[in-house]
Amino acid sequence: MTNNLLLRRAAVAAGAILVATAEFAILHSASGVDLVAGTGNATQQITVAAVVVAAAVAALAGWALLALLERLTNRARAWWTSIAVAVLLLSLLVGPPSGVGGGAKAALALLHLSVGVVLILGLSRPRAEGLNR
C-alpha cells in the first residue's frame, strides 16, 4: 500500500469520525434531541464518546476488510462495496429502532447513514491510475 493510498484512507476514516461527531453535536446540543437507546427494559444515554468509538470501529473494520479483499481478489472494490452496503442496511435495521422516541430513532438513522455513506463512497474510490499495479 502506497503512502498516498494510506493517507487517503486515513483521511476517509477521520472524515467519517468528524462527520459523526459534528452531527451528534448538532442533533444533541443545538437541536435538543435526547439520544437514548433501549435494550429490553434498560435504557442508555448515547454520548459523543460512544459515537466516536462506533464510527472509528466501523471505519477501521471497513478499511481492514478492503485491504484483505485487495490481497485476495481482483474484484476487491466490488465485493467490498456490496458487503459494506449490506452491513449499512443491517445496521439501519438494528441500530435506529433501538432509539427511545422518534427523535432518537431519526438521529440514530442519520448517524448510521452519514458514517456509512462517507465510508462507502470514500473507501471504495478506485486508486489513482499511477497507483494501480
C-alpha positions as a printed NumPy array, in Angstrom:
array([[  0.   ,   0.   ,   0.   ],
       [  1.461,   3.337,  -1.007],
       [  1.726,   6.313,   1.321],
       [ -0.823,   8.26 ,  -0.751],
       [ -3.364,   5.47 ,  -0.505],
       [ -2.716,   5.057,   3.212],
       [ -3.16 ,   8.781,   3.797],
       [ -6.338,   8.908,   1.685],
       [ -7.895,   6.019,   3.585],
       [ -6.873,   7.5  ,   6.927],
       [ -8.47 ,  10.791,   5.839],
       [-11.692,   8.973,   4.93 ],
       [-11.747,   7.268,   8.337],
       [-11.078,  10.576,  10.102],
       [-13.748,  12.241,   7.97 ],
       [-16.352,   9.676,   8.985],
       [-15.499,  10.24 ,  12.653],
       [-15.641,  14.02 ,  12.253],
       [-18.963,  13.877,  10.417],
       [-20.458,  11.7  ,  13.157],
       [-19.112,  13.979,  15.905],
       [-20.386,  17.15 ,  14.247],
       [-23.738,  15.569,  13.542],
       [-24.029,  14.408,  17.158],
       [-23.238,  17.92 ,  18.383],
       [-25.841,  19.466,  16.102],
       [-28.525,  16.908,  16.895],
       [-27.876,  16.689,  20.621],
       [-26.809,  20.192,  21.611],
       [-28.284,  22.54 ,  19.034],
       [-31.498,  20.649,  18.25 ],
       [-32.03 ,  19.215,  21.713],
       [-32.571,  15.625,  20.569],
       [-32.107,  13.284,  23.525],
       [-30.128,  10.348,  22.148],
       [-31.216,   7.377,  24.234],
       [-31.224,   3.746,  23.155],
       [-33.18 ,   0.969,  24.793],
       [-32.409,  -2.705,  25.142],
       [-35.11 ,  -4.717,  26.843],
       [-36.122,  -2.787,  29.968],
       [-32.877,  -0.783,  30.206],
       [-32.04 ,   2.478,  28.503],
       [-28.655,   4.015,  27.832],
       [-27.694,   7.57 ,  27.026],
       [-25.647,   7.792,  23.822],
       [-22.621,  10.006,  24.398],
       [-20.237,  11.684,  21.98 ],
       [-17.577,   9.169,  23.084],
       [-19.837,   6.283,  22.029],
       [-20.43 ,   7.947,  18.664],
       [-16.691,   8.48 ,  18.102],
       [-15.844,   4.894,  19.074],
       [-18.621,   3.429,  16.896],
       [-17.551,   5.497,  13.873],
       [-13.884,   4.598,  14.43 ],
       [-14.664,   0.88 ,  14.73 ],
       [-16.762,   0.984,  11.557],
       [-14.044,   2.881,   9.68 ],
       [-11.22 ,   0.595,  10.78 ],
       [-13.222,  -2.575,  10.163],
       [-14.189,  -1.384,   6.68 ],
       [-10.615,  -0.391,   5.893],
       [ -9.251,  -3.727,   7.14 ],
       [-11.793,  -5.71 ,   5.129],
       [-10.981,  -3.742,   1.979],
       [ -7.232,  -4.292,   2.482],
       [ -7.811,  -8.02 ,   2.991],
       [-10.006,  -8.302,  -0.093],
       [ -7.405,  -6.436,  -2.156],
       [ -4.93 ,  -9.164,  -1.299],
       [ -7.36 , -11.989,  -2.078],
       [ -9.207, -10.945,  -5.225],
       [ -9.039,  -8.73 ,  -8.29 ],
       [-12.613,  -7.591,  -7.644],
       [-11.986,  -6.267,  -4.148],
       [-13.872,  -2.996,  -4.571],
       [-16.98 ,  -4.649,  -5.969],
       [-17.013,  -7.223,  -3.176],
       [-16.227,  -4.638,  -0.523],
       [-18.913,  -2.238,  -1.712],
       [-21.54 ,  -4.999,  -1.727],
       [-20.571,  -6.097,   1.779],
       [-20.43 ,  -2.507,   3.051],
       [-23.898,  -1.7  ,   1.693],
       [-25.274,  -4.893,   3.272],
       [-23.684,  -4.007,   6.627],
       [-25.105,  -0.471,   6.426],
       [-28.591,  -1.815,   5.711],
       [-28.283,  -4.29 ,   8.583],
       [-27.122,  -1.514,  10.918],
       [-30.173,   0.528,   9.928],
       [-32.425,  -2.409,  10.814],
       [-30.792,  -2.962,  14.204],
       [-29.487,   0.398,  15.485],
       [-32.09 ,   3.124,  14.924],
       [-35.107,   1.07 ,  16.045],
       [-33.489,   0.824,  19.492],
       [-33.804,   4.594,  19.903],
       [-36.209,   5.793,  22.576],
       [-38.606,   8.181,  20.879],
       [-38.964,   9.375,  17.325],
       [-36.209,  11.978,  17.572],
       [-33.668,   9.453,  18.832],
       [-34.641,   6.944,  16.139],
       [-34.285,   9.553,  13.397],
       [-30.975,  10.817,  14.811],
       [-29.564,   7.29 ,  15.044],
       [-30.643,   6.558,  11.48 ],
       [-28.982,   9.764,  10.308],
       [-25.755,   8.914,  12.182],
       [-25.656,   5.405,  10.698],
       [-26.362,   6.695,   7.199],
       [-23.843,   9.517,   7.262],
       [-20.96 ,   7.37 ,   8.554],
       [-21.874,   4.581,   6.135],
       [-22.086,   6.865,   3.117],
       [-18.774,   8.589,   3.909],
       [-17.029,   5.232,   4.284],
       [-18.638,   3.578,   1.259],
       [-18.005,   6.492,  -1.079],
       [-14.568,   7.3  ,   0.321],
       [-13.034,   3.858,   0.715],
       [-14.473,   2.344,  -2.44 ],
       [-12.974,   5.017,  -4.706],
       [-10.562,   3.388,  -7.122],
       [ -6.869,   4.022,  -6.75 ],
       [ -5.346,   6.79 ,  -8.82 ],
       [ -4.137,   5.455, -12.161],
       [ -0.487,   5.775, -11.227],
       [ -1.064,   3.557,  -8.199],
       [ -2.609,   0.552,  -9.978],
       [ -0.309,  -2.376, -10.493]])
